[in-house]
Amino acid sequence: MKELFKLTIILTIICALAATALAFVYTITKEPIAYQQRLKKLKAIKAVQPDYDNEPDKQFVDIKTDEMAEGEGSLTRFYITTRGETPTGAVFMVSAVGYGGTIDLMVGLNPEGSITGVQVLRHTETPGLGAKITEETLLKQFIAQNLPDTNWSLKKEGGDIDQISGATISPQAVVKALNGGLTLFTDNKDKILEAG
């Protein structure tokens, strides 16, 4: 019984020391990790919307989709870019479900709602097929496209967007996500740009 009590005390001390060490490591790494995450976000924003001189990650508007009122849907954050006091556009992140899983995109817009850039942040699409959504040939075709002047579906479906040879689901997901984000921006354009 004495041995059991002794082992319990030793294990308790070891667990307390391990928890203290973990808390200490978390405390000293929390700020550097947050700083690196901010730099990564700013780099992605700059890649899709280079025309600004503010700190867009500190100037944003959250827009709820209509489904949020019914308990479903999502929240989209629009980062506002400005040069001086003049809005130069907005940047938002949007996700879509592709063939292999979630596709996360960063999209830049000018004040009129035309795309200034698209970057794939994360995906799990099939290498050599769906993963081609990261290639410039697909992403460049979205630049200068907007909601009213573009048929947001693939050419094989009668739309304006070139598909990827051998892959349909992944580019369809990207097109659907972009269309949804542009619609949300267009429906809330004044609110978003006034926040800048």
N, C-alpha and C positions, 0 to 999 in steps of 0.2 A: 504494500500500500504506500510505503514511504517512497519507493522508487517511482510509482505512478504519479504521486504528487510532485516529485522532483522534476520528472519529465514534463508535466503540465506547466510548471513554472518556467522551465527552460524554453519550451515551445511558445509560451505567451510572450516572453522577452524577445525571442527571435522574430515573432510576428510583429510586435510593436516596433522593433528596430527597422524591419523591412518596410512597414507602412510609413514610418517617419522618413526613411531614405527616399521612397517613392514620392512622397509629398514634397520633399526638398527638391528633387529632380524636376518635378512638374512645375514648381514655382520658378526655378531658374531658367527653364526652357520655354515657358508659356509666352513671354514677350518676343523672344527671337523667332519662334514658330509663327506667331501672329504677324510679325513684321514680314517674314518671307512669304506668307500667304497673301498679304496685301500687295507686295511687289509683283507676285504672279498674276493677281487680278488686274493690277494697273497695266502690266505688260500686255495682257489679253485685250484690255480695253483699247490701248494704244494701237494694237494691231488691226482692229476693225474700225476705229474712229480716231484718226490721227490729228484732227483739227480742234484742239482745245488747249487752254492754259490754266484750267482750274484743277481741282482734285475731285474728279467725278465720283469716286467711291464714297465721298462725304456729302455728295449732293445727289439725292435720289428720291424717287417716288415709287411706292408699292401700289400696284394695281391688282385688284381681285377680279377673277373671272366671274361671270354671271352664276356659275354653278356654286361658287362659294356661299352664296346666300342660302342655298339649299343644303349646305353641309358638305358639298363636294367641290371639285375644281382645284384651282391652284392660285398662288400669289406670284406675280412677276414683278421683279424689281428693275426699274428703268434708271440707269445712271445718266444724269444729265451732263452734257459737255458744253462748256461755254468758252468764248474768247472775250475777255473783259466781262461786260454785262450781257453780251449777246449770245443766245443759245446757238450752238453749232450742230446740235443733234442729241441723240440718246443712244445708249448701249443697253442691251438686255441679254440675259441668259435664258435659254429655252431648252427643254428636254423632249425627246421623242423616243418611242420604242421601236427599235430596228429589228433586224433578223436575230442578232446575237444578244440583244439587251438594250440598255439605255444609251442614247446618244445625247451628249451635252454640247450645246452650241453657244457661242458668243456672237452677237449680231450688232453691228453698228448701223445707225440711221442718220440721215441728214434731217433738218427741220421739216422738210416736205414729206418725209416718210420713205425716201428711196434708200436702198441698202448701200452702205459705204464699205462694208466688209463682213465676212463670215469666217469664223474659226471653229474647228471641231476641238473641243476641250478634252473630251473623253468618249471612248466607245469600246465596244467589245464585238465589233463586226468581224466577219470571216476574212482572214488575210487573203489578199489577192482578188477578192470580190467586193463584198460590202465595205471593206476597209478603204476602198478607193474613194469614199466620201471625203477623205482628208486631202485628196489631190487638188491642186490648183485648177485643173481643167473643169472640175465640177463646181468648185467654190467661186471661181472668177465669174462664172455666168450669172451669179446672183447680183453682182455689183451693178448699181443703177436701176435695178428692178424695184417696182413698187406694187402696191396692192391694186390700184385701178387699171394699170396698163399691162398687167401680166396675167396670163392664164396659169394659175398655180397648180399645175399637174404636169406629169411627164409627157414628152412628145408622143410616145406610143399610146397615150390616153387622150391625145388631142390637145395637150397643153403646150407651153412654151419652153419647158425645162428638158435639157438633154439628160438621158438616163445613162447609167453605167452598164457597159456590156457585161452580161452574165449576172447582173444583180438588179433587182427591182425593189425589194422591200426596203433596203437601206436608203436609197435616194428618195423613195416615196415618203419615208419617215422624215427626212430632212426637209423636203418641200412642204409637207403638212405642218411641221413645227414652225418654219419660216412664215407660212401663210397665217398661222394662228397668232404669232407674235406681231406681225404687221397689222393684223386686224385689231388687236388689242391696242397697239400704238395709235392707229388711226381713230379708233373710237374714243381715245382719251388724250389725244394730241395736245389740246390746249392745257389741260391739267398738268401733263408731263412737262411741257416746255415752260410753263409759267413758274414751275418750281425752280427753274434755272435762274 
